[in-house]
Amino acid sequence: MASPDNLKTYRVYVIKQRRGGSEILLDTRTNTTNFGIAKAAFWQLYNQNFDNKHLLLMTCNSKKINVYRYQSKPGDDCYINTDFELHYE
């Protein structure tokens, strides 16, 4: 079993970007130590219908590891497609 010092905590959530700051959509948050659960949550949220003012984020111990902007296209900085292998740390 992993010790608390090297335990990984994954968070998955959607933020809405706007002037003056971003807002986390509270009903989209997942917090887990299991990458498989975080990955499933990411792909479930990936298929939600948000506009390009929304970002889907996955973090590991508060460090961004996967970022997807809704309605982005191949070649955009924050584009991920369903064939992409998600980073886990």
C-alpha positions as CSV (number, residue, x, y, z in Angstrom):
1,M,0.0,0.0,0.0
2,A,1.2,3.5,-0.8
3,S,2.3,5.7,2.0
4,P,0.6,9.0,2.4
5,D,3.7,10.8,1.3
6,N,3.6,9.3,-2.2
7,L,-0.2,8.9,-2.6
8,K,-1.5,10.4,-5.8
9,T,-4.8,12.4,-5.7
10,Y,-6.5,12.9,-9.0
11,R,-9.1,15.6,-9.6
12,V,-11.3,16.0,-12.7
13,Y,-13.6,18.9,-13.2
14,V,-14.9,21.5,-15.7
15,I,-14.2,25.2,-15.3
16,K,-16.0,28.0,-17.0
17,Q,-13.6,30.8,-18.0
18,R,-14.9,34.4,-17.8
19,R,-13.6,37.9,-17.2
20,G,-12.5,38.3,-13.6
21,G,-11.8,34.6,-13.0
22,S,-12.9,31.1,-13.6
23,E,-15.7,29.1,-12.0
24,I,-15.5,25.4,-11.2
25,L,-18.7,23.7,-12.1
26,L,-19.2,21.9,-8.7
27,D,-21.4,19.1,-10.1
28,T,-18.6,18.0,-12.4
29,R,-15.9,17.4,-9.7
30,T,-14.3,14.0,-9.1
31,N,-11.6,13.5,-6.4
32,T,-10.0,10.1,-6.2
33,T,-6.7,8.2,-5.6
34,N,-7.5,5.8,-8.5
35,F,-6.4,6.8,-11.9
36,G,-8.9,4.4,-13.6
37,I,-11.8,6.2,-11.9
38,A,-10.3,9.6,-12.8
39,K,-9.9,8.5,-16.4
40,A,-13.5,7.3,-16.6
41,A,-14.7,10.6,-15.2
42,F,-12.6,12.5,-17.7
43,W,-14.1,10.7,-20.7
44,Q,-17.6,11.0,-19.3
45,L,-17.2,14.7,-19.0
46,Y,-15.5,14.9,-22.3
47,N,-18.7,13.9,-24.0
48,Q,-20.8,16.6,-22.3
49,N,-22.1,19.5,-24.4
50,F,-20.2,22.6,-23.2
51,D,-19.0,25.6,-25.3
52,N,-15.5,26.8,-25.9
53,K,-15.5,28.9,-22.7
54,H,-15.2,25.6,-20.8
55,L,-12.1,23.6,-19.9
56,L,-12.0,20.0,-18.8
57,L,-9.1,19.5,-16.4
58,M,-7.4,16.5,-14.7
59,T,-4.8,17.2,-12.1
60,C,-2.5,14.9,-10.1
61,N,-1.6,16.3,-6.7
62,S,-2.7,19.8,-7.9
63,K,-0.6,19.7,-11.1
64,K,-2.4,19.9,-14.4
65,I,-1.8,16.7,-16.4
66,N,-4.7,16.7,-19.0
67,V,-6.5,19.7,-20.4
68,Y,-9.2,19.8,-23.0
69,R,-11.1,22.8,-24.3
70,Y,-14.6,22.0,-25.5
71,Q,-15.2,22.6,-29.2
72,S,-11.4,22.7,-29.9
73,K,-10.0,21.2,-33.1
74,P,-6.9,19.2,-34.0
75,G,-3.8,21.5,-33.7
76,D,-5.3,23.6,-30.9
77,D,-3.3,23.8,-27.7
78,C,-6.0,22.2,-25.5
79,Y,-7.2,19.6,-28.0
80,I,-7.6,15.9,-27.0
81,N,-9.3,13.3,-29.0
82,T,-10.7,10.0,-27.8
83,D,-7.7,8.1,-29.1
84,F,-5.4,10.1,-26.8
85,E,-3.7,8.2,-24.0
86,L,-4.3,10.4,-20.9
87,H,-1.3,11.3,-18.8
88,Y,-1.3,9.9,-15.2
89,E,1.3,12.1,-13.5
